Amino acid sequence: MKVINLKLKENSYNIYLGNNTVDKIPSYLHHSNIGNFCIIITNRKVFCLHKDKIKKITQNIPHKIIEVTDGERCKSKEWVFKIINELIKVDDIEKKVFIICVGGGTIGDLGGFVASIYKRGIPYIQVPTTLLGCVDASIGGKTAINLKEAKNIVGTFYQPKSVFVDLRFLDTLPFRELKQGFAEVIKYAVIKDRALFNFLEANYQRVKRLENKFISSVIEKCIRIKAQIVERDEKEKRGIRTILNFGHTLGHALEASLGYQKKLTHGEAVALGMVCASFISFSLGLCSKKEKERIEKLIELYSLPTKLSFSPQRVLRSLSLDKKFIGGIRIVLLERIGKTKVCKDVSLDLIKKSLRIIKKLG
Ligand code: GLY
């Protein structure tokens, strides 16, 4: 098992990575003074697939399991208050309650948010079950819920006490879900790690097949990159954490323009957003044509889209509602693979051109 420490003074924590790391949770709970009553937040799908693992987590501790709605719909104010009501029911003078989030990014976002506001903060642990959760969402303490007006509009920065990344959860993931994680993995390589990029190119079949040595090393590299970025800019105040948004500005606009349908997953939208950002970087003379083409090729090697049928007008409308839009738009670009540059005023004209690049004809 690998242990990666994310250093944030009194909010520092360990990220445990390996096969069956979840089995270590009972002993961790016994030795830490995190609490004596555990609320597990998960959903039906995850619970049915991983009943045995969840039972192992809770074997020695009084607990209650809450199954929330599947997908983004659980990130609602209704679910926040349902969980708070459950917390109030079990809470008393003898109990020190804490939360364990077992699931994908949505469960981590919701559980972390509740943990951050109940009694002004109770401890929580992240147990991600998707690749996206393992490399990104479970690390760094961003929590949020959605309102009908916008995604992630209500949220906090609140760090977990620890993260258990158990590679065995990945075995049951459908390939489309896995691909969402690959999009974020490619993002890390492009923004920060040329060697990881070369590795992903050279070993794409083995990484896609989740061969243990390969996927484990890729996840470890991504976690280390994320941890270093969060350590330097925990609350996204210094413009450093911003680079994690590479591919996300246009990606979010694409998702929003399609009304967050199943037609396009977040990972697929990020892949398309990265194609646009690479094109813009090349057009501004920041990165070479060869680098841009390598990025597109890598996205294709991981079975992610580089073209889509969509309405550019709707994307532009979504973009104009983005808080980063003031005449031009602030966007994370590339100088080369492994080195980013945040540009504050990319012209609308160039954004339109980049959308033409990803538009599927016919
Ligand atoms: N997922 C982007 C961040 O944690 O900042």
Boltz pocket constraint, residues with backbone or C-beta under 6 A from the ligand:
constraints:
  - pocket:
      binder: B
      contacts: [[A, 136], [A, 137], [A, 139], [A, 140], [A, 142], [A, 241], [A, 244], [A, 245]]
      max_distance: 6.0
